[in-house]
């Protein structure tokens, strides 16, 4: 009977180990949203959007896997119809503007749509964009998701916002925030295709697996090490030493309890 009990316990333990291993593998390969960068930390002007008007901002991601743009967006009234459309484009001939940004956006036939997404106007906070802007007690960013762009690092993209279901009259628009003058060295803001010499407030984010995030964190830690910078030898050694000390501490505590119980 004891043999059967130990056999069942061993089988249950094996199944538990397999389940934990499978779950850990799934978690290790699962995607997570990772911040890229923000175009500006503060705003100086509230921008209105509706009807035929558009707001466009050139951006250059720091990471591969661009999959999300966060915006400060509010609706002037509750229940606004339609969708706010977000388009990610790049110049088809590969000649992005560079340091000197043109006064007018490249013609549509020179631009290629990379991704398109949208968010419902009815789902936006109501009121002024200042109320939910960066640094406010009610700070709120609206995430706009799209399929990840695998090789986005260092590429120049044009992010365009439009709200065709709205109009240019008060009460039928959505609001966002911008900073003037421009301090974002990677791009310019364009209003209705014309250069505005400002910066649209937005945050870029990408998708990466937990495994990739851990590897990146280890690489960043290795670069910051005062000894053998650029390698993971020192962080790995420290982690191994900590693990050994932890295991030894647990062993001593468990052994001490057994001795006390034996006495």
C-alpha positions in Angstrom: 0.0 0.0 0.0 2.9 2.3 0.8 4.4 1.5 -2.6 1.1 2.5 -4.4 0.9 5.7 -2.4 4.5 6.7 -3.3 3.9 5.8 -6.9 0.8 8.0 -7.1 2.6 10.8 -5.3 5.6 10.6 -7.7 3.2 10.6 -10.7 1.3 13.6 -9.4 4.6 15.4 -8.8 5.8 14.7 -12.4 2.4 16.0 -13.7 2.8 19.1 -11.6 6.3 19.7 -12.9 5.2 19.3 -16.5 2.3 21.7 -16.0 4.5 24.3 -14.3 7.1 23.9 -17.1 4.4 24.3 -19.8 3.0 27.3 -18.1 6.4 28.9 -17.6 7.2 28.3 -21.3 3.9 29.9 -22.4 4.6 32.9 -20.1 8.2 33.2 -21.3 7.0 33.4 -24.9 4.0 35.6 -24.3 4.0 39.1 -25.7 4.0 42.3 -23.6 3.7 46.0 -24.4 7.0 47.8 -24.0 7.3 51.6 -24.0 9.5 53.1 -26.8 9.5 56.8 -26.2 7.4 59.9 -25.9 7.6 62.8 -28.3 7.1 65.6 -25.6 6.7 65.6 -21.9 4.4 68.6 -21.7 2.0 70.5 -24.0 1.4 74.2 -24.7 -1.7 74.1 -27.0 -4.9 72.2 -27.3 -5.6 71.0 -30.9 -9.1 70.4 -32.4 -9.8 67.7 -35.0 -12.9 67.0 -37.1 -14.2 66.8 -40.6 -11.5 67.2 -43.3 -8.8 68.4 -40.9 -5.8 66.2 -40.1 -2.8 66.1 -37.7 0.4 64.3 -38.7 3.6 63.7 -36.9 6.9 62.3 -38.1 8.4 59.8 -35.6 11.4 57.4 -35.4 11.0 54.4 -33.1 13.9 53.3 -30.9 12.8 49.6 -31.0 11.5 47.0 -33.4 8.0 45.8 -33.0 6.1 49.1 -33.1 2.5 48.1 -32.3 0.8 51.0 -30.3 0.5 54.7 -30.3 -0.8 56.3 -27.1 -2.6 59.7 -27.5 -4.2 62.3 -25.3 -7.7 62.4 -26.8 -11.0 63.7 -25.5 -14.5 64.4 -27.1 -16.1 67.8 -26.9 -19.5 66.1 -26.2 -20.8 62.8 -25.1 -21.8 60.2 -27.7 -19.9 61.6 -30.7 -20.3 59.3 -33.7 -17.7 57.5 -35.8 -14.1 56.6 -35.3 -10.8 58.5 -34.9 -8.6 57.1 -37.6 -4.8 56.6 -37.2 -2.6 55.9 -40.1 1.1 54.9 -40.1 2.9 55.6 -43.3 6.4 55.8 -44.7 7.9 57.4 -47.8 7.9 54.9 -50.7 11.2 56.0 -52.2 13.0 55.7 -48.9 14.0 59.3 -48.9 12.6 60.5 -45.5 12.8 64.3 -44.8 15.8 64.1 -42.5 17.1 67.1 -40.6 15.3 69.8 -42.7 11.6 69.1 -42.8 9.7 70.2 -45.9 7.0 72.9 -45.5 4.4 70.5 -47.0 4.0 66.7 -46.6 5.1 64.5 -49.4 2.3 63.8 -52.0 0.1 60.7 -51.2 1.6 58.8 -54.2 5.0 59.1 -52.4 3.7 57.6 -49.2 2.9 53.9 -48.4 0.4 53.0 -45.7 2.0 50.6 -43.3 -0.7 50.2 -40.7 -4.2 51.6 -40.1 -6.2 51.5 -36.9 -9.0 53.4 -35.1 -10.7 54.2 -31.8 -14.4 55.0 -31.2 -15.1 58.7 -30.5 -17.8 57.6 -28.1 -15.2 55.8 -25.9 -13.2 59.0 -25.3 -13.2 61.0 -22.1 -15.5 64.1 -22.2 -14.2 67.6 -21.9 -10.9 69.4 -22.4 -7.7 67.5 -23.3 -5.9 69.6 -20.6 -7.9 67.7 -17.9 -6.3 64.4 -18.8 -3.0 65.6 -20.1 0.5 64.6 -18.7 1.1 65.4 -15.1 -2.6 66.0 -14.2 -4.4 64.0 -11.5 -6.7 62.5 -14.2 -3.9 61.8 -16.7 -5.2 59.3 -19.3 -3.7 58.1 -22.5 -5.8 56.4 -25.2 -4.0 53.4 -26.7 -4.4 52.8 -30.4 -3.3 49.2 -31.3 -2.3 47.7 -34.6 -0.3 44.8 -36.0 3.3 45.0 -34.9 5.8 46.3 -37.4 8.7 43.9 -36.9 11.6 46.1 -38.3 10.5 49.5 -37.0 13.7 50.6 -35.2 15.3 53.7 -36.7 12.7 54.0 -39.5 10.9 57.3 -40.2 7.1 57.0 -40.0 4.3 59.5 -40.5 1.5 59.1 -37.9 -1.7 60.8 -39.1 -4.9 61.5 -37.1 -8.3 62.2 -38.7 -11.9 62.3 -37.5 -14.0 62.4 -40.7 -17.2 61.7 -38.9 -16.9 65.0 -37.0 -16.9 68.5 -38.2 -15.0 71.7 -37.6 -17.9 73.2 -35.6 -17.7 73.3 -31.8 -19.2 70.3 -30.1 -18.5 67.9 -33.0 -14.7 67.6 -32.6 -12.2 65.7 -30.6 -9.2 67.4 -28.8 -5.6 66.5 -28.4 -2.4 68.2 -27.2 0.7 69.6 -28.9 3.8 71.4 -27.9 5.1 74.6 -29.6 7.7 75.3 -30.6 9.0 71.9 -31.7 11.6 70.3 -29.4 11.3 66.8 -30.9 14.4 66.4 -33.1 13.1 63.3 -34.9 10.1 64.9 -36.6 7.7 67.8 -37.1 3.9 68.3 -36.7 1.8 69.0 -39.8 -1.7 70.5 -39.7 -3.7 69.8 -42.8 -0.4 68.7 -44.5 1.4 72.0 -43.7 4.3 72.2 -41.4 3.3 73.7 -38.0 6.7 73.7 -36.2 5.3 71.9 -33.2 5.1 68.4 -31.8 2.0 66.2 -31.3 2.0 64.6 -27.9 2.1 60.9 -28.3 3.8 57.8 -26.9 5.1 54.9 -29.0 5.1 51.3 -27.7 6.0 48.0 -29.1 5.3 44.3 -28.6 8.0 41.9 -27.4 8.0 38.6 -25.6 8.9 38.3 -21.9 12.0 36.4 -23.0 13.1 39.3 -25.2 12.4 41.8 -22.4 14.5 39.8 -19.9 17.4 39.5 -22.4 17.2 43.3 -23.1 17.2 44.0 -19.3 20.2 41.8 -18.8 22.0 43.5 -21.7 21.3 46.9 -20.3 22.4 45.8 -16.8 25.6 44.4 -18.3 26.4 47.7 -20.1 26.0 49.5 -16.8 28.4 47.2 -14.8 31.6 48.9 -13.6 33.6 45.7 -14.3 33.5 43.7 -17.6 30.9 46.1 -19.0 29.0 44.8 -22.0 29.0 41.2 -20.9 26.5 39.3 -18.6 29.3 37.6 -16.7 29.1 39.7 -13.6 25.3 39.9 -13.4 25.1 36.2 -14.0 27.7 35.5 -11.2 25.9 37.7 -8.8 22.6 36.0 -9.6 24.1 32.6 -9.1 25.7 33.6 -5.7 22.4 35.0 -4.5 20.6 31.8 -5.6 23.1 29.7 -3.7 22.8 31.8 -0.6 19.1 31.6 -0.7 19.1 27.8 -1.1 21.6 27.5 1.8 19.5 29.7 4.0 16.4 27.6 3.3 18.4 24.5 4.0 19.7 25.8 7.3 16.2 26.9 8.4 14.6 23.6 7.5 17.3 21.6 9.2 17.1 23.7 12.3 13.3 23.1 12.5 13.8 19.4 12.2 16.4 19.4 15.0 14.1 21.4 17.3 11.2 19.0 16.5 13.5 16.0 17.2 14.5 17.4 20.6 
